[in-house]
Amino acid sequence: MILKENQPLAPLTTLGIGGPARWFAAAEQEADVGEAAAWARARGVPLFVLGGGSNLLVADAGFDGLVLHIRLRGMAVIEDSNAGRLYRAAAGESWDEFVTRAISENCAGVECLAGIPGTVGGTPVQNVGAYGQEVASVIERVRAFDLEQNQFVEFTPAECGFSYRRSRFNSTDRNRYVVTHVEFRLRPGGAPTIVYPDLQRAIGGSGAAERVPSLAEVADAVRRIRRAKGMLLVEGDADCRSAGSFFKNPVIATDQFRKMFGTESAPPSFPAGPEMVKVPAAWLIEHAGFSKGCTLGAAAISSRHTLALVNRGGATAAEILALAGRIAARVEDRFGIRLEMEPVMLGFP
Ligand SMILES: Cc1cc2nc3c(=O)[nH]c(=O)nc-3n(C[C@H](O)[C@H](O)[C@H](O)COP(=O)(O)OP(=O)(O)OC[C@H]3O[C@@H](n4cnc5c(N)ncnc54)[C@H](O)[C@@H]3O)c2cc1C
């Protein structure tokens, strides 16, 4: 394991913001994870696991600990049976490359998750989801190093505790596990999932609606929608210098929702479990008086997507947080709903 000091972190994040890591190492094989953990433990240094840096805001002062950059590679089919095709992918693989491979091998289950940046290992952490699919529905097993017990462990999906943008890895067991491999069970020749209205419209517009569209057509449509919203990483596109959605869509009790909004002024809502509904945070933000493109210093709301806060060039973490704080305060004031931030904060007190 090669240890570096004062490694800049901003270039390793999609926001491009933040100071350096006091210590930095890359894990290229599983043994490196145990070695880094032992190094940090022996010195009483906090350890942070970095994937693709696409769901991360690093503090301007950086992180006074060890950042372990997950670069484990490898992707293979390990079983093909009536139950589906089982892929095993190392945590450092690009998620979008995994999706591309699955689609080229005509396997359904992740087509709506095309174009999400970051690594395979990052996907179970916040149970990534988009356009009607969540990674939880295809995960078969997660292998991870337990920093407390100093050993490798494996989790079934039930043990991962998945729900909307949540798992044990970002809640009850935050910072305890380093994911090294994930197994995904996909459906060879399966039909694509086309439940999301935006996606249905895009497929309809492409003329593919009269027959069952192929997985590749659905993934292409997802990428087109993402690109239009600045939610696809495209070189030179100022609107994608973000951490994706900065706020989660609040999930509230159906009763509370009815009391809060009259029938006429109600925002759209989507079922989210028994007696619960999910409310689009973008609607709340817009109706609290913020519009796309609104800026605070070099931090801004994306000009194409209200939920994404972007670095217009040279923005600081403090500016991003100030803008996020202003938005959350006004939404709470107006609707009594507290928005929760989606990206992980690193190096903040
Ligand atoms: C333009 C854009 C669009 C996006 N769209 C979506 C979307 O549609 N849906 C969605 O859900 N997300 C979306 N995101 C957010 C982000 O891409 C995902 O959350 C992604 O899975 C994060 O993975 P990462 O490897 O970049 O993790 P990082 O940002 O590096 O880390 C995020 C968290 O995961 C932890 N982590 C990462 N890897 C590991 C590992 N191997 N073991 C243990 N912990 C780990 C980190 O410690 C940290 O707590 C978007 C982001 C951007 C920039």
The ligand as an SDF file (V2000), in Angstrom:
LIG
                    3D

 53 58  0  0  0  0  0  0  0  0999 V2000
  -24.7110   13.9470  -12.2260 C   0  0  0  0  0  0  0  0  0  0  0  0
  -25.0910   12.9890  -11.1270 C   0  0  0  0  0  0  0  0  0  0  0  0
  -26.2580   12.2380  -11.2260 C   0  0  0  0  0  0  0  0  0  0  0  0
  -26.6150   11.3500  -10.1950 C   0  0  0  0  0  0  0  0  0  0  0  0
  -27.7820   10.6430  -10.3170 N   0  0  0  0  0  0  0  0  0  0  0  0
  -28.1330    9.7740   -9.3330 C   0  0  0  0  0  0  0  0  0  0  0  0
  -29.3550    9.0310   -9.4390 C   0  0  0  0  0  0  0  0  0  0  0  0
  -30.0840    9.1220  -10.4180 O   0  0  0  0  0  0  0  0  0  0  0  0
  -29.6810    8.1970   -8.4240 N   0  0  0  0  0  0  0  0  0  0  0  0
  -28.8890    8.0390   -7.3290 C   0  0  0  0  0  0  0  0  0  0  0  0
  -29.2470    7.2440   -6.4590 O   0  0  0  0  0  0  0  0  0  0  0  0
  -27.7330    8.7250   -7.2070 N   0  0  0  0  0  0  0  0  0  0  0  0
  -27.3300    9.5890   -8.1720 C   0  0  0  0  0  0  0  0  0  0  0  0
  -26.1820   10.3120   -8.0530 N   0  0  0  0  0  0  0  0  0  0  0  0
  -25.3710   10.1650   -6.8220 C   0  0  0  0  0  0  0  0  0  0  0  0
  -24.2070    9.1760   -6.9600 C   0  0  0  0  0  0  0  0  0  0  0  0
  -23.8310    9.0110   -8.2910 O   0  0  0  0  0  0  0  0  0  0  0  0
  -24.5150    7.8190   -6.3580 C   0  0  0  0  0  0  0  0  0  0  0  0
  -24.8850    7.9390   -5.0150 O   0  0  0  0  0  0  0  0  0  0  0  0
  -23.3070    6.8630   -6.4560 C   0  0  0  0  0  0  0  0  0  0  0  0
  -23.7110    5.5560   -6.1690 O   0  0  0  0  0  0  0  0  0  0  0  0
  -22.1680    7.2380   -5.5050 C   0  0  0  0  0  0  0  0  0  0  0  0
  -21.1060    6.3530   -5.7460 O   0  0  0  0  0  0  0  0  0  0  0  0
  -19.6130    6.8130   -5.5990 P   0  0  0  0  0  0  0  0  0  0  0  0
  -18.7620    5.6310   -5.9290 O   0  0  0  0  0  0  0  0  0  0  0  0
  -19.3450    8.0330   -6.4080 O   0  0  0  0  0  0  0  0  0  0  0  0
  -19.5420    7.1300   -4.0440 O   0  0  0  0  0  0  0  0  0  0  0  0
  -18.7860    8.3280   -3.3120 P   0  0  0  0  0  0  0  0  0  0  0  0
  -19.3930    9.6160   -3.7110 O   0  0  0  0  0  0  0  0  0  0  0  0
  -17.3220    8.1740   -3.4810 O   0  0  0  0  0  0  0  0  0  0  0  0
  -19.1600    8.0130   -1.8000 O   0  0  0  0  0  0  0  0  0  0  0  0
  -20.4780    8.1850   -1.3430 C   0  0  0  0  0  0  0  0  0  0  0  0
  -20.6530    7.4290   -0.0190 C   0  0  0  0  0  0  0  0  0  0  0  0
  -20.5140    6.0410   -0.2640 O   0  0  0  0  0  0  0  0  0  0  0  0
  -19.4430    5.5130    0.4930 C   0  0  0  0  0  0  0  0  0  0  0  0
  -18.7620    4.5020   -0.3350 N   0  0  0  0  0  0  0  0  0  0  0  0
  -18.3810    4.6050   -1.6370 C   0  0  0  0  0  0  0  0  0  0  0  0
  -17.8070    3.4690   -2.0300 N   0  0  0  0  0  0  0  0  0  0  0  0
  -17.8290    2.6380   -0.9730 C   0  0  0  0  0  0  0  0  0  0  0  0
  -17.3640    1.3110   -0.7400 C   0  0  0  0  0  0  0  0  0  0  0  0
  -16.7590    0.5950   -1.6850 N   0  0  0  0  0  0  0  0  0  0  0  0
  -17.5460    0.7790    0.5000 N   0  0  0  0  0  0  0  0  0  0  0  0
  -18.1530    1.4780    1.4990 C   0  0  0  0  0  0  0  0  0  0  0  0
  -18.5950    2.7230    1.3380 N   0  0  0  0  0  0  0  0  0  0  0  0
  -18.4350    3.2980    0.1150 C   0  0  0  0  0  0  0  0  0  0  0  0
  -18.5430    6.6740    0.8200 C   0  0  0  0  0  0  0  0  0  0  0  0
  -17.7850    6.4370    1.9980 O   0  0  0  0  0  0  0  0  0  0  0  0
  -19.5690    7.7670    1.0050 C   0  0  0  0  0  0  0  0  0  0  0  0
  -20.1130    7.6800    2.2920 O   0  0  0  0  0  0  0  0  0  0  0  0
  -25.7950   11.2100   -9.0510 C   0  0  0  0  0  0  0  0  0  0  0  0
  -24.6080   11.9650   -8.9720 C   0  0  0  0  0  0  0  0  0  0  0  0
  -24.2670   12.8430   -9.9940 C   0  0  0  0  0  0  0  0  0  0  0  0
  -22.9890   13.6340   -9.8840 C   0  0  0  0  0  0  0  0  0  0  0  0
  1  2  1  0
  2  3  1  0
  2 52  2  0
  3  4  2  0
  4  5  1  0
  4 50  1  0
  5  6  2  0
  6  7  1  0
  6 13  1  0
  7  8  2  0
  7  9  1  0
  9 10  1  0
 10 11  2  0
 10 12  1  0
 12 13  2  0
 13 14  1  0
 14 15  1  0
 14 50  1  0
 15 16  1  0
 16 17  1  0
 16 18  1  0
 18 19  1  0
 18 20  1  0
 20 21  1  0
 20 22  1  0
 22 23  1  0
 23 24  1  0
 24 25  2  0
 24 26  1  0
 24 27  1  0
 27 28  1  0
 28 29  2  0
 28 30  1  0
 28 31  1  0
 31 32  1  0
 32 33  1  0
 33 34  1  0
 33 48  1  0
 34 35  1  0
 35 36  1  0
 35 46  1  0
 36 37  1  0
 36 45  1  0
 37 38  2  0
 38 39  1  0
 39 40  1  0
 39 45  2  0
 40 41  1  0
 40 42  2  0
 42 43  1  0
 43 44  2  0
 44 45  1  0
 46 47  1  0
 46 48  1  0
 48 49  1  0
 50 51  2  0
 51 52  1  0
 52 53  1  0
M  END
$$$$
